[in-house]
Amino acid sequence: MFEREEQQLAAYRKEIEKIHLPLDGADDAIASGIQKAKKEQKKRVLAKRSFWSLATAAIALIVLVSTIRASPAFAQTVSEIPGIAGLVEMIRNDKGLASLIENDYYQEIEASQTVDGLTLAIKGAILDESGMNIYYKISSVEPLEGLALGKTEIENKMPIPPSSISMGAGEAVGSEYSDYVAFHFEEPIRFEELDFTFKLDVGVEGKSVQFAVPFKLGENVQHGQKFVLNENVEIEAQKMTIHEVTIHPLRTEVLISFDPANSKKILHFEDLRLEDENGEIWGTARNGRSSHGEPGEKMVYYLQSNYFKKPEELHLRFNELQAVDNGEASLLVDMEKQQLLQSPGDGQLKLAEADKNTIRFVLNGLPEKEFNYGLISEIVDADGKKIHVSSESMAFKENNDREWLIELENVQYKNPIKMKLFAYPSYIKGEADIELER
C-alpha cells in the first residue's frame, strides 16, 4: 500500500546521506570501545597479556569493519547491538571514514563544560589539513525539548582559514543529544599547537547557552597527498581542466575549472569518483558538503578518501554531468505578478505560487533516477541586492515529480528576482579517465 512512498523515502535518505553522514552514537561506540580496552589493560598484571588483549581487540575491530562492509546481513544483525548502531552506519556509508577507524586516526577526547544544567561533552575528533570533525554530546537533567543549535566555531592560537560548516542530523533522545560538526577549511593548514576551543550556542526551551570547551589533540595531522594533473577534458563540446587531486585522511579534493567559452553551465558531476585497478570506487563525500566554489567557473569537489589504501593504479573518472544552457542557468521570477519569466527551455519547471517571502516550484517529467537536490544557490533582486534564503525544503510528489518550497528573509527588494540554479535534471554524457601517477 505504501511501497512507492517507502521507495521515495529510501531514495531521499540516500541523497541526504551524501550530505550528512549519520553518526548518531558513533562517537560513543568508539569511545566506549577504547575506554573498555584501557580498563582491561589496567586490570592485567602481566604486560604481555595486556599487549595481546589489546592486539586481539584491534584485530576484532578491523574484522568487524571489514565484515560490515562486505555483508549487509551481518551489518543488520550487529546494528541491533546497543552502542554499535552508530559505528555500523558510519562504516557502511563512508569507506573513507571506515578506513580512519581501521588506522586509528580518530582521536578520543574527554572534555566537557556544564552551564545552567546543560553539559556539552566532546567525545572525539578527526583533524587533517582540510578540516576537522568534532563529535559531541549534549546532556541535561531534564528532557531536551525544543533543542536548537546556533553558531559554532573552533579557535586556535593560529588564525584558522575561512571555513564552511556542516552538521549531522542528530536527534534528541530523552535528556541526551549526540551529533557532529564538520569544519571544511578553504585553505590547507597545519597547526603548530594542538590546543583548541570548541564553541557552540545551544538553545533549550527559550534558554540560550554559549559553550566554549577547551580540548587538546595528542597527534598532529598527516600531510595530504597531492597529484598535479592539469588535464584537459571535453564532454559534449564542454571543456574543463582537472588541475589537481589532493587526498587527505578526511576527504579527497578535486580542483576543476571550466572554459568561459562553454555554451553550458556545469552544475554537478553525477559520478565523479576515484577508482582503483579492481574497480573499487570512492565516490562523493558523505560527511559534509560535496563541493565548494562557483558552479561553471572554478570548483573544488569532495570525494571519499582512500588515504590509507595503496592501490597499484588509481584513476579519476566521470561520465555524466548536470549541465544547462548558459542563458537558462538562472530563474527570473516576478513575485508580485507570480510569473516565471525565465527558466530552462524543457518546460519541466513550473511556478506553483509566490508571495513576498515564499515561493513554490514544481518539477514535472523527471526521469526514473535519483534527483534529490536543492534547487537554488543564490538570489538577487533587480538591483543586484542579495536576498538570503531562510529555508528550502523538497517534497516527493506523484509520477516522480518534485516540489520545492523556498522561504526568503523578510526584506524589501525590487522585482523581478534572479535565482541561480543549484541543480537541474539536464545531463551531458561522455567518458573521462585520468590516471593518478604515484
C-alpha positions, -999 to +999 in steps of 0.1 A: +000+000+000+028+024+008+055+008-014+060+039-035+062+062-005+088+038+011+108+038-021+108+076-023+118+079+013+146+054+007+158+074-023+157+107-004+176+091+025+204+080+002+208+116-011+207+130+025+235+106+034+256+121+006+254+154+026+252+143+062+267+112+075+245+097+102+270+093+130+245+093+159+261+074+187+292+066+167+314+087+190+301+068+220+307+034+203+342+043+195+350+060+229+333+031+247+355+006+229+387+025+236+377+031+272+369-006+277+403-016+263+420+009+286+402-005+317+410-041+306+447-031+303+447-018+338+433-050+352+461-071+337+492-077+358+514-090+331+523-066+303+525-094+278+489-104+285+478-067+282+495-064+248+478-095+234+445-085+248+447-051+231+460-066+199+431-091+198+406-062+203+422-042+175+421-072+151+385-078+161+376-042+153+393-045+119+375-077+112+342-061+123+348-031+099+356-054+070+326-078+077+301-049+080+312-035+046+311-070+030+279-084+045+247-063+047+231-091+067+258-091+093+256-053+094+219-055+101+225-081+129+252-062+147+234-028+143+208-041+168+235-044+195+233-014+219+262+011+213+272-004+179+245+010+156+262+044+150+295+028+142+278+004+117+261+033+099+294+053+097+313+023+082+285+014+058+281+049+044+316+062+040+345+039+034+370+068+039+358+072+075+358+034+080+394+034+069+402+062+095+389+039+123+408+009+110+440+030+110+435+046+145+432+082+131+402+090+153+413+107+185+393+102+217+387+133+238+373+138+273+365+175+277+332+190+289+316+221+302+284+225+322+263+257+321+228+261+336+222+224+339+233+217+304+266+198+296+285+198+264+310+169+262+334+165+233+339+128+227+364+128+199+378+145+168+394+139+134+418+165+121+437+169+089+449+198+067+415+201+050+393+203+081+382+189+115+352+167+126+342+171+162+319+145+178+300+157+209+271+150+232+247+174+249+230+162+281+207+176+307+190+166+339+157+174+321+144+162+287+159+182+259+127+197+245+129+224+218+167+220+213+181+244+188+218+247+177+232+280+168+266+295+159+296+272+161+333+277+156+368+264+166+396+285+179+434+281+179+464+303+186+469+303+148+444+321+126+420+295+111+413+299+074+377+306+064+356+275+069+323+261+058+304+242+083+281+212+081+263+194+109+249+160+113+213+150+117+213+142+154+181+137+173+174+143+210+165+111+229+152+120+263+179+141+280+207+134+256+217+146+221+247+133+201+259+148+168+290+160+150+302+192+133+324+192+102+346+222+096+359+224+060+389+247+057+391+266+024+429+266+026+451+238+039+465+243+073+488+225+097+485+238+133+517+244+153+499+237+186+470+214+191+451+233+218+417+242+206+384+257+218+351+244+205+323+270+207+286+262+203+255+281+210+226+260+223+190+269+229+166+248+250+130+259+258+138+296+253+171+294+273+203+302+254+237+288+265+271+297+250+296+268+254+333+272+250+351+239+256+389+238+255+404+205+243+438+192+232+447+167+205+475+143+210+487+139+175+493+162+146+479+156+111+493+137+083+501+156+051+477+153+021+489+135-010+487+159-039+486+149-076+491+178-101+473+169-133+464+199-154+445+176-178+420+190-203+387+171-207+359+177-232+323+163-227+298+171-255+318+202-265+320+215-229+357+219-219+372+217-184+406+214-168+413+189-140+440+208-121+448+186-092+436+160-068+446+161-031+438+131-009+435+139+028+425+114+055+391+130+059+383+137+023+396+140-013+396+174-030+394+177-068+400+211-083+383+217-116+379+249-137+356+253-167+362+271-201+345+305-201+336+299-237+314+268-228+278+271-240+266+253-209+270+258-172+281+227-154+261+223-121+271+189-108+291+157-115+268+128-111+295+102-108+329+118-101+349+091-084+383+076-076+386+040-089+414+015-085+425-014-107+400-037-091+370-014-097+367-003-061+352+032-060+355+062-037+326+084-046+310+117-034+318+126+002+291+118+026+304+136+057+297+172+049+295+194+018+301+179-016+316+209-034+328+245-029+332+274-054+312+290-082+294+264-104+305+266-140+337+285-131+362+270-107+351+244-082+365+221-055+347+188-054+349+165-023+351+127-026+355+100+000+392+094+009+413+063+001+443+079+020+452+047+038+449+025+007+478+017-016+463+006-049+486-003-078+465+020-100+442+049-092+421+068-117+398+098-115+368+091-137+334+106-146+308+100-172+277+122-165+272+158-156+243+181-149+245+210-174+221+237-186+225+263-213+241+295-200+211+316-207+189+292-187+212+288-157+190+312-136+153+316-129+137+350-132+106+355-112+082+384-108+070+378-072+042+404-074+027+391-107+035+354-098+052+349-132+082+327-141+099+349-167+129+327-174+136+290-168+152+260-186+137+255-220+124+220-214+094+234-197+095+209-168+098+235-140+066+254-131+059+282-107+031+270-084+027+300-062+045+331-049+041+359-025+065+384-010+085+359+011+075+325-002+078+307-035+069+272-046+082+254-077+071+220-091+093+200-114+075+176-137+086+148-160+116+137-141+135+106-154+133+075-133+165+082-115+175+099-082+173+136-082+172+149-047+190+182-047+183+217-035+171+239-064+186+273-058+221+285-049+218+323-048+191+350-051+195+387-061+169+413-068+166+436-099+192+460-083+217+432-076+209+431-039+214+397-024+184+381-008+191+354+018+171+321+019+155+314+053+147+278+043+143+255+014+125+222+015+118+195-011+089+171-012+083+140-034+051+141-054+032+116-076+047+105-110+083+112-098+076+149-096+094+172-071+083+203-052+105+229-036+092+254-010+116+284-006+112+310+021+130+343+018+142+366+045+118+394+053+134+424+035+125+449+009+136+441-027+129+451-063+112+427-087+119+406-107+143+385-086+170+363-101+176+328-087+207+309-097+201+272-103+220+249-079+209+217-097+187+207-126+180+173-143+196+181-176+226+160-185+256+156-207+275+123-211+309+112-221+340+095-207+368+109-187+396+088-173+427+103-157+453+082-140+470+095-108+506+087-111+522+079-077 
